[in-house]
Amino acid sequence: MDFQSVETRIEQALEQVRPSLKADGGDVRLVRFAGDSGRLELQWLGTCAICPMSVFTLRAGVERTIMHEVPEVRRVEAMSGIEPKDIGLSRGD
């Protein structure tokens, strides 16, 4: 069996869910994986960044798929792809 990095396997799992996200104009990207805690951070992109259903998509689709394919992942968190500058705010506002 070939060894693949955890990040590679996470990306492969994300590829399984991307068609559904892209069908609605969204996407997701890997931000970081902390191997010591099993915590995975993702960033919502496109319409996923503003969708009120993204938390359900995260738990029922993305998280379930990743945790099934990559058992080293114990927790998945996602952040919006929106930066304060994108909505007319500076970081100090």
Secondary structure, DSSP 4 states (H G I P E B T S, - for coil): -----HHHHHHHHHHHHHHHHHHTTEEEEEEEEETTTTEEEEEEEEGGGT-TTHHHHIIIIIIHHHHHH-TT--EEEEE-S--GGGGT--TT-
